[in-house]
Amino acid sequence: MFRLDPRQMPSTMMKLVSPLIAAMLMLGTGFLLFMLLGKDPVQALYLFFIDPLSNRYGIGEWLLKATPLTLCAIGLVIGFRAGVWNIGAEGQLIIGALAAGGVALFLPVAPGFLHIMLALAAGMLGGLLWAAIPAFLRTRFHTNEILVSLMLVYVAGLLLLYFVNGPWKDPDGFNFPQSAMFEPDVMLPLLTDDMRVNLAFPAAILLAFIAWIFCYRTIAGYRMQVNGMAPGAAGCAGFEQKITIWLALMISGASAGLAGAAEVLGPIGQLQPNISPGYGFAAIIVAFVGRLHPLGVILASLLLSLLYLGGENVQIQLSLPSAITSLFQGLLLFYLLAADLFVHYRLRFDLAAVQRHKTSTPEKPGL
């Protein structure tokens, strides 16, 4: 009855509408899910999407969780547009947090913002060097950066566990696997006294605009996009693919490292085994929901951060498992990928096929 006809040109309207369709389908599926779990779906959706933003503190937490998502997604967008698939932003975030924590713990306190800037720079350098591993292996030995960057996530987590359980463990921490608390001078300043959101949030917004300029207003950004869309044409034009791979992974690694540094220098204030609840992986969803646009990731990160807050809220209020957050994130990505089918294809009702089917189907003999 229906057929998919390829469009001559991708639909700009569907590119804009498909994230909204995916969000509505996610809400509808969530409604049915809460009913099957024996919960009031209206109350559950209210607790998930409305209640977390009902006061100033909740809004501050919303922006706070959106910050690492935005920072990680900015770098991933630049890489994905270039056809470089960095899936290890979570590991680069952890290494960035570890490097920034080392500066905060052992570097003598410097005047003014110098200590903070040195710690943030160390975080960016840590994420960059961690991303350099898949970049080197890809350009030198033609390995798959997806697998290498993903496996390095687990190595980074083990390194963090080693330091917080070993040389950097707080001797006065009652044997908990954590470092000592950082000095107040190295902590990121808060935007307001009644919120925990800090200076990293406006910095993330600024970096998103810088990334937009880089992608759409610079020769380097244009070359990276051509390498991602048509590698053969890029080679004929003399665009070096190895430079694109290195640049994409360096930018995404530094951005994720900055996100990790902002977490330990902001709301956490020390090194712990669980620095991130999966921001690096969720940033992949943010990048695609934001249509691989540096400014689109701002809105997408706000949506994903609301899922984190709502998931925590229903865990407390309705005694639901923590997996509810990952479930909603997965639903959003699944429906987005499904809706994106109609960017390149048009669904049509094939009346002629129905008539042919009717005429070709023999009638069953009567009893």
Secondary structure, DSSP 8 states (H G I E B T S, - for coil): -EEEEE-SS--HHHHHHHHHHHHHHHHHHHHHHHHHTTS-HHHHHHHHHTGGGSSHHHHHHHHHHHHHHHHHHHHHHHHHHTT-----HHHHHHHHHHHHHHHHHHS---STTHHHHHHHHHHHHHHHHHHHHHHHHHHHH---HHHHHHHHHHHHHHHHHHHHHTTT--TTSTT-S------GGGS--BSSTT---BTHHHHHHHHHHHHHHHHHHSHHHHHHHHHHH-HHHHHHTT--HHHHHHHHHHHHHHHHHHHHHHHIIIII-S--S-S-SSHHHHHHHHHHHTTT-TTHHHHHHHHHHHHHHHHHHHHHHH---THHHHHHHHHHHHHHHHHTHHHHEEEEE-HHHHHHHHHHS------
